[in-house]
Every structure is written in C-alpha cells, then in structure tokens.
Amino acid sequence: MSEYISIAETKAIPMDRGLSVKLDGRQFALFRIGGDYYALDGECPHRGGPLGEGLIENGQVYCPMHGWRFDAKTGACVDNPNKPVRCFRTRVVDGFVQIEL
C-alpha cells in the first residue's frame, strides 16, 4: 500500500527553479508550475546532477550539470528518451507538498 509523506512547505518551492529535498537518504526534486506541484527523482541519470537545483522553462527542468531536459510533470527526458526519471504523485495538505511513495 502506498502512502503520502510531507516533503516541503509549498512556500519553499520557487516558481522558476526546483527544490532539492533529501528524505530517508533519497534525493527528490520538487517543482511548482502555476499552482501545481510535481516531484521527480532528484538525480539526473546522465551524471547524477541535482535536478532540484535546475531551472524550469516551459514545463521542463534543466539539469544544472549538463543541461539535459526533463518534463517536470512526467519525468520524460527530452534529450534522451531512454533515460527518464521517476515521477511521484503529489498533493497539498495544510500548506505542505506531500509525495506518494
């Protein structure tokens, strides 16, 4: 059975870039696009870059290390379709973004 876990306050997630969050030894990348929140695995499959530190443009996050682009809503890799990152369902409860694990 899956469960939702609070991972960050909504106000901590900027509009133009991601937020890196470490939880139980695992890295996550959180994004806010409009009024919606998205969560991806926090490491780029190319060289392990921190996706949560990437810039957001047109719904895509740019890895800060080498510029690989990922769809923030789905985790699909624009530059290498064979290297997506995992995407997690999110919800907002009492001002906190929660992810489904």
URGIMO-V622722 format. One line per field, one symbol per residue. phi: phi as a letter, one per 40 degrees, with the letter a starting at -180 (. if undefined). psi: psi as a letter, one per 30 degrees, with the letter a starting at -180 (. if undefined). burial: I if it has 16 or more other C-alpha atoms within 10 Angstrom, else O. Layout:
BEGIN
phi->???
psi->???
burial->???
END
This chain:
BEGIN
phi->.cacbcbacdcccccbacbcbbbfgbcbbbbbbgbbbbbbdcbcccagcccccccbafgbbbdccbgdbbcccbgccccadcbcbcbbcbabbfgbcbbcb
psi->kllkkkflkeffjleflakkkkjhgkklkkkkjbglklklkfkkfeggljffgllkkhgkkkkfeggkkkjffffkkefjfghllkkkkllkkhgkkkkk.
burial->OOOOOIIIOIOOIOIOIIIIIOOOOOIIIIIIIOOOIIIIIIIIIOOOIIIIIIIIOOIIIIIIOOIIIIIIIIIIIIOOOOOIIOIIOIIOOOOIIIIOO
END
